[in-house]
Every structure is written in structure tokens, then in C-alpha cells.
Amino acid sequence: MSNNISTGITNTSAPLLKVTNLQVKLPVAAGTLNAVRGIDFEVQRGEMLCIVGESGCGKSMTSMALMGLLPQRANITASQLNFDGAELLSLTERQRSGLRGSRMAMIFQEPMTALNPAYTLGNQLCEVLRRHRKVSRQQAKERAIYLLGKVGISAAEERLDQYPHQLSGGLRQRIMIAMALMCEPDLIIADEPTTALDVTIQAQILRLLRDLQREFGTAIIFITHDLGVVARIADRVAVMYAGEIVETADTTTLFNAPQHPYTQGLINCIPTPGKTPPGSRLQAIPGVVPSLIGEVKGCAFRNRCSRAEERCTTAPALIQATQAHAVRCHFATSPVPSTAIPCEVLHESHQR
């Protein structure tokens, strides 16, 4: 069997994924949690889009909504949630299930909870392929061995008989990456897949993901709170805050000319080689992400923003600074602070 699995792409000129006005609402004891509040973004084929923001900003809710993994009580609406010509919200659960694992795959933050401890790695890897493709057990096993080698796991055939608890965290995450690639999907959503790993293993996993993305031509939505990771791997970046995307741009533009005060604050929190004295106190954004229970009025960042004015009590419109740079802020056309860190400097710092 060839190790190249057909994915049935229909239109290579259009965005692979187009999201317009996605909203996710969840009923909770105190009211309605507006977890995602009308976000728009696109993902091109073979592109690495990083969604970055603090915990509680709605990043994981967005990924779960795209994959159709939120509970039934969640109210998910969108003007458009189009994956390669298919409107995801109009699909039946059976049709959506057919996409998951086949053309859309997910790498979770903690592989130990994503992998089933009662089944061998071989069973779990082969099940993905046999669920979506008409292949024999032997063909599925050959594909699994091939991909385990691709993700840098030695003695791949022997690993198939092992259980998740017999592997280290780094190896389990490599297994998850191999599992996501079993059907050679068009889109992989990676939800903070390196958070639980030490920095050495994290660097290996990031390099692996980038290399595999280029080799297989897979689009990746990479969710993270680490701007060092973003500088290293992203083609484009979407900055998310309080359930909204507040700034989008290509990676170089975002780091060299950030426009939103929240983006500027995130960048200013990063120690800069040659500028930040060793042992000195790092900058921080005061306050916390606001509660998203009930209606959020005005700019959600205004209570943490040093530039907030009376006009910030009204919701800012999305301003197109350039064709590829959009900002949701009343101050979007204001000069960029001199504290902006060049992307290449941050990239070098993260590699050390």
C-alpha cells in the first residue's frame, strides 16, 4: 500500500477553512458564558496559523467548536464555518464524524488523557485508519510503522505492542502526532501540544511539527500562549482576547509592528536578549481576563489598558491596517511603541 492517502480535496484555490462570526455560548449556573464572541479567520492550505492568548480567552473553545467536540448544551452559531466547501454546522453528526480523524485531526494538550490506557498503541493507531479507509490490518500496521519512524520513534514495530503508560511524555506526544497523520488530513488542530513538556522536548516537537507540515502539506492551527513558539513556527498569527480575535497579521508584521495594546503588552512581557538585565523583574499586564458570563460591553481590554479613554466603552470596529493586518482597537492607527521586539530576535531567544 502507498503511504500517501487520498484526501479528496475539491478546490485548491479557496481557503481550506473559512470562519465568519463564530459564536459559542454555554449555559452555566450564573447565566450564559459567551466563550467565543463572533470571530473571523481563514486558514490557507499548507499554512501554519497560530492562535495566541492567555488562558480563558476562548482558544480551546474555538478548536473544539471546529472539531464538533463541544457538549450538546453548547450553542454554536456562525455565518460561515466552511471547510473545503462543506458547511460544518449543516452536517449531520455522522458526516461530521467522518471528517474527524480523516480530513480534520486534533493533537490534544495532554496525550496521557487523549490516549486510551486499555489499548495498545498499535490498536489505537490502526483504528484511526481502518475507521476512515478501506484497508487491511496489515496495511494499517505498515502505515503506523511508517509514521512512527517519521515522528522520530525508534524500534517502531515493537512500540505498537506497548501501552501509553510505558512511554515518556515526549514519546506520547509523538504518538499523538503520528495518529493525527494516519489519514493524511488536510487540517490539524494542535491545542497547546507542548505545554506539559520540558523545553528540550518542546523544541524537538515544534521542529517535528514544522518539518512534517512542510513534507505533507498539511494546514495547522496551532493554539498556544507562548509567543516564543509563535515566532518560531507561525506563518500568520491571530491574537485572541476575551472571546474575540483582536489582531491578525503575518508573523513578522505582528512582532515588528503590533497595533493592539494587548499584543503590545504580551510582547513587552518577553525578556529580550541584551536588553533585559538578568534577574530583573519582567513586565506584566495588570489585571485578569474579564468574566465572559453575560453581555460584554465596549472593549473587553479597557480595564487593563493604560491608554483607555471614554470611547473605549463602545465596542471597537475591526480596522484593516493593511491588506494582511487587521486590528480591533480605537487606537489602531496610533504609532507603535519602540518596545516592539523584532521577530528574528525573539526567534533566536527561543532557540537558546
C-alpha positions as CSV (number, residue, x, y, z in Angstrom):
1,M,0.0,0.0,0.0
2,S,1.2,3.5,-0.8
3,N,1.8,5.7,2.3
4,N,0.1,8.6,0.5
5,I,-3.6,8.5,1.5
6,S,-6.1,10.3,-0.8
7,T,-7.9,13.2,0.9
8,G,-10.3,14.3,-1.8
9,I,-9.5,18.0,-1.9
10,T,-12.1,19.8,-4.0
11,N,-10.9,23.4,-4.6
12,T,-7.2,24.3,-4.1
13,S,-7.7,28.0,-4.8
14,A,-10.1,28.8,-2.0
15,P,-9.2,28.9,1.7
16,L,-9.2,25.4,3.3
17,L,-11.1,26.8,6.3
18,K,-13.2,30.0,6.4
19,V,-14.8,31.1,9.7
20,T,-17.2,34.0,9.9
21,N,-18.9,35.3,13.0
22,L,-18.3,32.1,15.1
23,Q,-20.0,32.3,18.5
24,V,-20.0,29.7,21.2
25,K,-22.4,30.1,24.2
26,L,-22.6,27.8,27.2
27,P,-25.3,27.8,29.9
28,V,-23.8,28.0,33.3
29,A,-25.2,28.4,36.8
30,A,-24.5,32.2,36.8
31,G,-26.0,32.8,33.3
32,T,-24.7,32.4,29.8
33,L,-20.9,32.1,29.2
34,N,-20.1,33.9,25.9
35,A,-16.9,31.8,25.3
36,V,-16.4,32.9,21.7
37,R,-17.9,36.2,20.6
38,G,-18.1,36.4,16.8
39,I,-14.6,35.6,15.4
40,D,-13.5,35.6,11.8
41,F,-10.4,34.0,10.3
42,E,-9.2,31.9,7.4
43,V,-6.7,29.1,7.0
44,Q,-5.0,28.5,3.7
45,R,-3.8,25.1,2.5
46,G,-0.4,24.2,4.0
47,E,-0.4,27.2,6.3
48,M,0.6,27.4,10.0
49,L,-1.8,29.7,11.8
50,C,-1.1,30.3,15.4
51,I,-3.9,31.5,17.8
52,V,-2.3,33.1,20.8
53,G,-3.7,34.5,24.0
54,E,-4.0,34.0,27.8
55,S,-5.9,31.1,29.4
56,G,-9.6,31.8,29.3
57,C,-9.6,33.8,26.0
58,G,-11.6,31.1,24.1
59,K,-8.8,29.5,22.1
60,S,-9.6,25.9,23.1
61,M,-13.4,26.5,22.8
62,T,-12.7,27.7,19.2
63,S,-10.8,24.5,18.4
64,M,-13.4,22.2,20.0
65,A,-16.2,24.0,18.0
66,L,-14.3,23.5,14.8
67,M,-14.0,19.8,15.5
68,G,-17.5,19.4,16.8
69,L,-16.4,18.2,20.2
70,L,-18.3,20.5,22.4
71,P,-21.2,19.2,24.6
72,Q,-24.8,19.3,23.2
73,R,-25.7,22.1,25.6
74,A,-23.3,24.4,23.8
75,N,-24.9,26.8,21.4
76,I,-22.6,27.1,18.4
77,T,-23.6,29.6,15.6
78,A,-21.7,31.0,12.6
79,S,-22.4,32.9,9.5
80,Q,-19.9,30.6,7.8
81,L,-18.0,27.6,9.0
82,N,-16.7,26.3,5.7
83,F,-14.2,23.5,5.4
84,D,-13.2,22.9,1.8
85,G,-16.7,23.7,0.5
86,A,-18.6,21.9,3.3
87,E,-20.6,23.9,5.9
88,L,-19.7,22.2,9.1
89,L,-22.7,23.3,11.1
90,S,-25.1,21.9,8.5
91,L,-23.6,18.4,8.5
92,T,-25.1,15.5,10.4
93,E,-23.2,14.0,13.3
94,R,-22.4,11.0,11.1
95,Q,-21.0,13.3,8.4
96,R,-19.0,15.3,11.0
97,S,-17.6,12.1,12.5
98,G,-16.5,11.1,9.0
99,L,-14.4,14.3,8.8
100,R,-12.8,13.9,12.2
101,G,-9.6,11.9,12.1
102,S,-9.9,11.7,8.3
103,R,-9.6,15.2,6.9
104,M,-9.5,17.1,10.2
105,A,-7.4,15.9,13.1
106,M,-6.5,17.1,16.5
107,I,-3.5,16.9,18.8
108,F,-4.5,17.5,22.4
109,Q,-2.6,19.2,25.1
110,E,-2.1,16.1,27.4
111,P,-1.6,12.9,25.4
112,M,-2.0,10.7,28.5
113,T,-5.7,11.7,28.8
114,A,-6.2,11.5,25.0
115,L,-4.8,8.0,24.5
116,N,-6.8,5.1,25.9
117,P,-4.7,3.3,28.6
118,A,-6.6,0.0,28.0
119,Y,-5.4,-0.4,24.4
120,T,-2.0,-0.8,22.8
121,L,-0.6,2.0,20.7
122,G,-0.9,-0.2,17.6
123,N,-4.6,-0.8,18.2
124,Q,-5.2,3.0,18.6
125,L,-3.1,4.0,15.6
126,C,-4.6,1.4,13.2
127,E,-8.2,2.0,14.4
128,V,-7.9,5.6,13.0
129,L,-7.0,4.5,9.5
130,R,-9.4,1.5,9.4
131,R,-12.2,3.7,10.6
132,H,-11.9,6.0,7.6
133,R,-10.2,4.0,4.9
134,K,-10.9,0.5,3.4
135,V,-7.5,-1.0,4.3
136,S,-6.5,-4.3,5.9
137,R,-5.0,-4.7,9.3
138,Q,-1.6,-5.3,7.7
139,Q,-1.8,-2.1,5.6
140,A,-2.8,-0.1,8.7
141,K,0.1,-1.5,10.6
142,E,2.5,-0.6,7.8
143,R,1.2,2.9,7.8
144,A,1.6,3.2,11.6
145,I,5.2,1.9,11.5
146,Y,6.0,4.3,8.7
147,L,4.6,7.3,10.6
148,L,6.2,6.3,13.9
149,G,9.5,6.4,12.0
150,K,8.6,9.8,10.6
151,V,8.0,11.3,14.0
152,G,11.3,10.0,15.2
153,I,10.4,7.0,17.3
154,S,12.9,4.2,17.1
155,A,12.0,0.5,17.1
156,A,8.6,1.5,15.7
157,E,7.2,-2.1,15.2
158,E,8.0,-3.0,18.8
159,R,6.3,0.2,20.1
160,L,3.0,-1.0,18.6
161,D,2.6,-3.6,21.3
162,Q,3.2,-1.1,24.1
163,Y,0.7,0.9,26.2
164,P,0.6,4.7,26.7
165,H,1.9,4.4,30.3
166,Q,5.0,2.7,29.1
167,L,6.2,5.8,27.2
168,S,7.5,9.2,28.3
169,G,5.5,12.4,27.8
170,G,7.6,13.4,24.7
171,L,7.1,10.0,23.1
172,R,3.3,10.0,23.8
173,Q,3.1,13.4,22.1
174,R,4.9,12.0,19.1
175,I,2.4,9.1,19.1
176,M,-0.4,11.7,19.0
177,I,1.2,13.4,16.1
178,A,1.5,10.1,14.2
179,M,-2.1,9.3,15.0
180,A,-3.2,12.7,13.6
181,L,-1.3,12.0,10.4
182,M,-2.6,8.4,9.9
183,C,-5.2,9.5,7.2
184,E,-3.0,12.4,6.0
185,P,-5.6,15.1,6.9
186,D,-5.9,18.5,5.3
187,L,-6.1,20.3,8.6
188,I,-4.6,19.5,12.0
189,I,-5.6,21.5,15.1
190,A,-2.8,21.4,17.8
191,D,-4.2,22.6,21.1
192,E,-1.1,23.6,23.2
193,P,0.6,20.3,22.5
194,T,3.9,21.3,24.1
195,T,2.7,22.9,27.3
196,A,3.3,19.8,29.5
197,L,6.8,19.1,28.1
198,D,10.2,20.4,29.2
199,V,11.9,22.9,26.9
200,T,14.2,20.4,25.2
201,I,11.4,18.1,24.2
202,Q,9.3,21.1,23.4
203,A,11.8,22.3,20.8
204,Q,12.0,18.8,19.3
205,I,8.2,18.6,18.9
206,L,8.0,22.0,17.4
207,R,10.7,21.2,14.9
208,L,9.0,17.9,14.1
209,L,5.6,19.6,13.5
210,R,7.1,22.2,11.2
211,D,9.0,19.6,9.2
212,L,6.0,17.3,8.9
213,Q,3.8,20.2,7.9
214,R,6.1,21.1,5.0
215,E,6.5,17.5,4.0
216,F,2.9,16.5,3.9
217,G,1.5,20.0,3.0
218,T,-0.9,19.9,6.0
219,A,-2.5,23.1,7.3
220,I,-2.1,23.5,11.0
221,I,-3.9,25.7,13.6
222,F,-1.5,25.9,16.5
223,I,-3.0,27.1,19.8
224,T,-0.6,28.5,22.3
225,H,0.0,31.2,24.9
226,D,3.8,31.2,24.2
227,L,4.9,34.0,21.8
228,G,8.3,32.4,21.6
229,V,6.7,29.4,20.0
230,V,4.7,31.7,17.7
231,A,7.8,33.5,16.5
232,R,9.4,30.2,15.7
233,I,6.8,28.3,13.7
234,A,3.9,30.6,12.6
235,D,3.1,31.9,9.1
236,R,0.3,34.0,10.4
237,V,-0.9,34.9,13.9
238,A,-4.3,35.6,15.4
239,V,-4.3,37.2,18.8
240,M,-7.3,36.3,20.9
241,Y,-8.7,38.1,23.9
242,A,-11.9,37.6,25.9
243,G,-13.5,35.5,23.1
244,E,-12.6,37.8,20.3
245,I,-9.7,38.0,17.8
246,V,-8.2,41.4,18.4
247,E,-5.3,41.4,15.9
248,T,-4.2,39.3,12.9
249,A,-1.1,39.6,10.8
250,D,1.8,37.7,9.3
251,T,4.3,36.8,12.0
252,T,7.0,39.4,11.0
253,T,4.5,42.3,10.9
254,L,2.9,41.3,14.2
255,F,6.2,41.3,16.1
256,N,7.7,44.3,14.4
257,A,4.6,46.5,14.3
258,P,2.0,45.3,16.8
259,Q,-1.0,47.6,16.9
260,H,-3.4,46.3,19.6
261,P,-2.4,47.3,23.2
262,Y,-2.9,43.7,24.3
263,T,-0.5,42.4,21.7
264,Q,2.0,45.1,22.6
265,G,1.6,44.0,26.3
266,L,2.2,40.4,25.5
267,I,5.4,41.2,23.6
268,N,6.6,43.6,26.3
269,C,6.4,40.7,28.8
270,I,9.1,38.8,27.0
271,P,12.7,39.2,28.1
272,T,14.9,40.5,25.3
273,P,18.5,39.3,24.9
274,G,20.9,42.2,25.5
275,K,18.1,44.5,26.9
276,T,16.6,42.7,29.9
277,P,19.1,42.6,32.8
278,P,19.5,39.1,34.3
279,G,17.4,38.7,37.5
280,S,15.3,41.8,36.8
281,R,11.5,41.8,37.2
282,L,9.7,41.1,34.0
283,Q,6.9,43.3,32.8
284,A,3.3,42.1,33.2
285,I,-0.2,43.1,32.0
286,P,-2.1,44.2,35.1
287,G,-5.4,42.5,35.9
288,V,-7.0,39.4,34.5
289,V,-9.2,38.4,31.6
290,P,-12.8,39.6,32.3
291,S,-15.6,37.3,33.0
292,L,-17.5,36.3,29.8
293,I,-20.7,35.5,31.7
294,G,-23.4,37.8,30.4
295,E,-23.0,40.6,27.9
296,V,-19.6,42.2,27.5
297,K,-19.9,45.9,26.6
298,G,-17.3,48.0,25.0
299,C,-13.7,47.0,24.6
300,A,-13.1,44.0,26.8
301,F,-9.4,45.0,27.4
302,R,-10.1,48.6,28.5
303,N,-9.9,47.8,32.3
304,R,-6.3,46.6,31.8
305,C,-5.2,49.1,29.1
306,S,-3.2,52.2,30.1
307,R,-4.5,54.0,27.1
308,A,-8.2,53.5,27.7
309,E,-10.5,56.5,27.1
310,E,-14.2,57.2,27.2
311,R,-14.6,56.0,23.6
312,C,-13.4,52.5,24.8
313,T,-16.8,52.0,26.4
314,T,-18.1,51.4,22.9
315,A,-17.0,48.2,21.0
316,P,-14.2,49.0,18.6
317,A,-14.6,48.0,14.9
318,L,-12.2,45.8,13.1
319,I,-9.7,48.1,11.3
320,Q,-7.8,46.9,8.3
321,A,-4.4,48.5,8.9
322,T,-3.1,46.8,5.7
323,Q,-4.4,44.1,3.5
324,A,-2.9,41.4,5.7
325,H,-3.1,43.2,9.1
326,A,-6.4,43.7,10.9
327,V,-6.8,45.3,14.4
328,R,-9.8,45.6,16.7
329,C,-8.9,48.8,18.6
330,H,-9.8,52.5,18.7
331,F,-6.0,53.3,18.7
332,A,-5.1,51.0,15.8
333,T,-3.7,53.9,13.7
334,S,-1.5,55.2,16.6
335,P,2.3,54.9,16.5
336,V,3.7,51.6,17.6
337,P,5.8,51.7,20.8
338,S,9.5,51.5,20.4
339,T,9.5,48.4,22.8
340,A,8.3,46.1,19.9
341,I,10.7,43.2,19.6
342,P,11.9,42.2,16.1
343,C,10.6,38.7,15.3
344,E,14.1,37.4,14.4
345,V,15.4,38.4,17.9
346,L,12.6,36.6,19.7
347,H,13.1,33.6,17.4
348,E,16.8,33.4,18.3
349,S,16.0,33.9,22.0
350,H,13.5,31.0,22.0
351,Q,16.1,28.7,20.3
352,R,18.6,29.2,23.1
